[in-house]
Amino acid sequence: MKKLKELRIRAYGKINLYLDVLSKREDGYHNIETIFHSIDLHDEVILRERSANGITVSCNHPDIPIDNKNIAYRAAESISDAVDGIGGLEIQINKRIPVAAGLAGGSANAAAVLFGINELYELGLTKETLMAIGAELGADVPFCIQGGAAIGTGIGDKLNPLPPLTDVTIILVNMGLAISTAEVFKNLHIPLTKQENRSIIIRQCIEKCDVIGVGKNLYNYLEFQVFHKHPELAVLKTKLTTQTGCYGALMSGSGATLFAIMSDMSIAHQCKSRFDNIVSFCTITTTNSVGVCIDN
């Protein structure tokens, strides 16, 4: 009897060092310019061949759907359709990235499934093909496949790589607020005139590995909308920004996670001790140069 194969994959989260909304598109989405960076905080995605056909999903988080509402499930369906079937597959997701937190946890899971199925079944699909399939699932999925650092344009799916920052210490805090990305964009006010090339400075800082400069030039246009509705997040950001050793703080994506770039790991642990009891999630991580990787 054939031994069924198993693959363990790390699905890394992301932060947005920069995010600007440029215009609304005819398809209802928005054109953005963003700078993604992978972080070491990751979910574990385990793929197992099944003797029976069909896809099953399990997860250690009670709020994660285990049917076709799960983007990882849809990722498996999409790649199966693309190659005319893959047989049976079991997807096990061990969540470490907070849910609906602006850290691309779901997109990272989908990226891991696409990447992992390609390896597990030896399909030979290129990274570009996997990213094209991923773009149909969600705007962040292509970056989660590519990883590292990149400028994202279009809806965030068109990527131009940047040199990743190496082992920069990051602290993440989340108050447990449920913020809908769709609602944030639905109610967004976009000025008729936008300041151009505001991203150039932070891009240059990244290219020069100027971490202090990156911290000083963090920017997220969505903060204005989210902080207006949730002023407690603005207060939390101010508290983060004023910590010793903090180079800068920002909301990631549409929230509600805030991150701070810290001078070193020791300072970050001191900072974490001040936030552990006032937020529902607080952890220390580092920047990472990949989006997904096999762990076995």
N, C-alpha and C positions, 0 to 999 in steps of 0.2 A: 504494500500500500504506500502511495506517495506521501511523504512527510509534508504537512502543510507549513508554509513559511510564515515568519513573523518579522516585523520591522518596527523598531522604536525610533521615533523622530522627535527632535526638539523643535518646537514651533515658537520662534522668538517674537516678542512684542516690539512695538515701535513707539517713538515719540515724534512730535512735530516741533522742530526747532524754529520753524517759521511757517505761517499759514496766512495767506491773503485770499479773499474772495473777489474775483475780478468781474464776473457778470453772470446773469442767469441765462441758461441755454433754452432753446426751443423744446428740448425733450424733458424740461422740468428740472434737470440737474444744474449744477453751477460750475463754471470754469474757475479753477483755483490755481494758485501757485503755492507750493509747499516744499519744505525741506524735511524729508523723512530721515530718521536714524534708528537703526535696530538697537535694541537693548538686550541684556543677558537674561532678563526675566522671561521665562518661557513656560508654555504648556508642554506636556508630554502626550504625543499621539502615537498609539500603538495600532498597527495594521496587521491583521491576521487573515490568511486565506481561509475560506470556509468550504467544506465539502459540498454544501448546498448552495444553490444560486441565491442571489439577492444580497442586499446591504443591510447590516445592522449597526446601530450606534449605541454606545453606553457612555455615561459620563458621571463623574463624582460630584458634580454640581447640580442641585435640584432644579435650578431655573433654566438649564440648557435642554432644549427639545431634542428628542432622539429619533425624530422622523424627518421628512423632507423639508421641514422648517429649519433644520440645522444646515448651515452653509457647508459644513464638512460632508454631510450626506449628499448635498447637491453637487459638491465637487467630485465625489466618487461617481455620481450619475453622469456628470458632464464628460469626464475622461473615458468612462465606459462607452458612452455614445460615440465619442470621437474615434475610438478604436474598434467599434463594433463588438463590445462585450469584454468583460474581464473575469466573469465567473462570480463566485461568492466572496464576500469581503466583510470582515468585522472591524469596526472602528471603535477604539476605546480612547476616550479623551480624559486626561487627568489635568484639571484646571488649576493653574497657579496665577494666571493673569486675571485680574478682576473683570467681571462681565459688564459690558456696555460702559466702558470706562475711558474711551478715547485712546486705547493702547493696541487696538487691532487684534484682540484675542481671537475673535471668530474668524477674521481674515487669515490670521496665522495658522489656525487649525485647517482651514481650506487649503492654504498653500502647502501645508505638511501632507495632506491627503494627496494632492496632485503630484507633488514631488515623490512621495512614498510609493504610490501606485506605479509610477513610472519605473522606479527601482525594483519594486517587489515582483512585477510581472515582466521586467526587462523589455519595456516597450520601445526604448530608444528615442523618445520624444525629446526635442531640444528644449532648453530653458525658455527660449522665445515662444515656442509652441505652448508650453505650460502657462506662461504668463498671458498669452492671448486667451486661453481657456479661462484663466483666473479672472481676467478683466470682465468677462461676462457674468461673473458671480458677484464681484464687488470691487470698488475702486481701489481698495488697499491691498487686494490679493496679489497683484503683480509685484508690488514692492516687497511684500512678505516672502515671495519666492526669491527675488533678487537679493534683498538684504543689504546691509552696510549703510551707506548714506547716498541719497539721491535727491535731485530736484524733481518734483512731480508737477506736471501741468495737465491740461484737459480737466478731467474730474479727479485727477491724481494718478491716473493710470499710465500716463506717458512719462517715462523716466529718463533722466540724464544723470548717470552716476557721478558721485563726488568721492574724494578720498575719505574713508571713514575715520572718525576720531578714535584713538586707541585707549581703551581702559579708562575713560573719563567716569568719575564717580557721580552717580545720580541717585537722588532720593525721591521716591514716589509717595504721594499722600492722596487718599481718597476718603471723602466723608460719607460715602455710601449713597449719594444722591443718584436718582435715576433720571438721566437726561437723554431725551430722544434726539438723535442726530437729524432726523427728518423734520422734527418740530423746530429745531434751531435754524435750519436753512429755510424753512417755510416762512418764518417770521423775520428773516434777515432784511435789513435795510442796506442797500448798496448805493453809495454816493454816485452821482452822475459822472463826476470826475474823480479819478484815482491818482494818487501819487505814484509815479513810475519808478521802476528800478530800485525800490526800497530794499529788495532782497540782496542787492549786490554786495553790500558791506558784510553781511553775515556769511555769504558764500565765500568771500575772500578770506574771512577769518577761519572758516573750516579748511580751506585749501592750505592755509599757513599753519594749521594746527594751533591756532590762537584760541585756547579754551576760554580765557578771560574775555576776549573780544566776542566770542560766540555768546557768552552769558549776558553781556551788555546789550546785545542786539536781538535777543529773543523777541518774537512777535507773533501774535495770533489774533486776527481780526474778530474771530468768533467770541473772544472773551467779553467784548462789549455787550453782546446780546445775552450771553449766559450769566454774566455777573449782574446785569440789570435784574434778572429774574431771581438769581441766587446770590445776594450780596455777601452771604457768609463765605462764599468762595473767594471773593475779593479780599475779605479780611484774612482768610487763610493764606492767600498768596502773599499779602503784605508781611504776615508773620514769617513765612518761609524766606522771603527776600531779605529780611533784616537779620537772619541768623549769621553768626560768625562763619566765615568760609564759604558763603553762598555767592557764586558769581552771577546768578540770575535765576528767576523762576518763571514758569509759564504753565498755562493750561494746555494739555495735549489734545489735539483734535477738537471735538465738540464737547469734551469733558466727560466725566467730572474729575478726572485725575489731574493733579498738579505735579509738576516735577521741578526739581532744583538741581542745578549743576554745582557740585561741591568741590572745594579745593583738594580734599583728600579723604581717604576712607575713615580715618580716625575722627575727623571733624564731622563726617556724615553720621557716624554712630552716636556722637554726642547730640547732634540735631535730632536723630530718630528718637532718642530717649525722651525728648520734649514733646513729640507728637504722638507717640504710641497710645496715650490715654485720651487723646482728644479727636482722633479720627478712627474710622473703622478699618482702614488699611494703610499700613506704612511699611515700606521696605527699601532696602538699599540695593542698587544694581549698578551695572556699568554699561558703557556703550559697547556694541558688538559689531563685528564685521560681516556676519552672515544672517540670513533670514530663516533658513531651515537647515538642519543637519541630522544625519543618521547617528543614532546613539548606540547601536549594537553591531 
